[in-house]
């Protein structure tokens, strides 16, 4: 049985030590302390020999915390947003280039910007998935926060969306070059592989929404207010980037030339495409994010991106044209002072966003049912289906005159269908982002 220093001294110190009692006590106390230290050192050596070659003994000291996962997802989500924005600005520049100068070689600077954004997002998605897969296999605490995909890979849902979208857009580039080799030059945005490229870049931004949503939930769990605010701000920017890229495709639907003929009647695609997009993106945002003016903020940020286009693209186009020693296409004797993306931007999307925010505020204040809120958001999205832009302010009247009564009614009916489908998708997006626990 082990004894303490007092018992040790009592057994070793003679009772008749007299005046030397304190000196002897100090001597025997140091002797006891030396033996105790030696015993502790022996135990530590035995433990060290027992744990040689075992890495799990030291894992609690080197295992990444949930804070590390939060930083990884937040940083990579914001970088994915940056890649999508680079692709958007490159695409806007490329549209201006094709209209005024025609098609040149594959690796011109606008295309390189688009490819740079795609490459950034592909690398980011791969980095998140590889890192979280390694962490989840080594550390049990991280495995609970990183859901498995196909039983092999770990990572947030947004990383897979970003990676798939980047791969989709990257594959479309050589296919588009081959398409032009076979069928010649076209400047239509609705060419098959143009749609594939732009939709892929839009989905990159959409994947960033989910990645930042998972970061926001981790931040709430860890009570990191600054990280949560950064994630929410990034989600608004990612929604705006995705909306902007999809709008490049939707805005092309304004005009009779892109109507669908059924033989006896024609209908226009813009109402259904616009309402589908607004119901999905803006509806999903107001369901997913807290705040009063979420949808309006998203459209406002999207218009800010268009403003950057307007400021940067005309001088950049003139600069690059001089370097490449190119001339304008027939019918264009000089550079346009305005960007085509800006003048063809659907203006009523801002009104639609304001009405969606108003519906959400009234629903919270007065306790609307889910059905009533759904109808309100769908009707607000329908307003954005009316064609109106700076390039053709009378586009709606021109469509009514060109399509006739039956074609106009058919376009409106299909637009209503787009409202319902888009708002349903938006509600599902909002519920999934709110329910993200990982």
HELIX and SHEET records of a PDB file:
HELIX    1   1 UNK A    5  UNK A   12  1                                   8    
HELIX    2   2 UNK A   18  UNK A   20  5                                   3    
HELIX    3   3 UNK A   21  UNK A   50  1                                  30    
HELIX    4   4 UNK A   56  UNK A   58  5                                   3    
HELIX    5   5 UNK A   59  UNK A   62  1                                   4    
HELIX    6   6 UNK A   66  UNK A  101  1                                  36    
HELIX    7   7 UNK A  109  UNK A  138  1                                  30    
HELIX    8   8 UNK A  140  UNK A  143  1                                   4    
HELIX    9   9 UNK A  157  UNK A  183  1                                  27    
HELIX   10  10 UNK A  192  UNK A  222  1                                  31    
HELIX   11  11 UNK A  225  UNK A  250  1                                  26    
HELIX   12  12 UNK A  251  UNK A  253  5                                   3    
HELIX   13  13 UNK A  256  UNK A  258  5                                   3    
HELIX   14  14 UNK A  270  UNK A  288  1                                  19    
HELIX   15  15 UNK A  294  UNK A  324  1                                  31    
HELIX   16  16 UNK A  340  UNK A  343  1                                   4    
HELIX   17  17 UNK A  348  UNK A  366  1                                  19    
HELIX   18  18 UNK A  370  UNK A  383  1                                  14    
HELIX   19  19 UNK A  395  UNK A  434  1                                  40    
SHEET    1   A 2 UNK A 148  UNK A 149  0                                        
SHEET    2   A 2 UNK A 153  UNK A 154 -1                                        
SHEET    1   B 2 UNK A 259  UNK A 261  0                                        
SHEET    2   B 2 UNK A 266  UNK A 268 -1                                        
END                                                                             
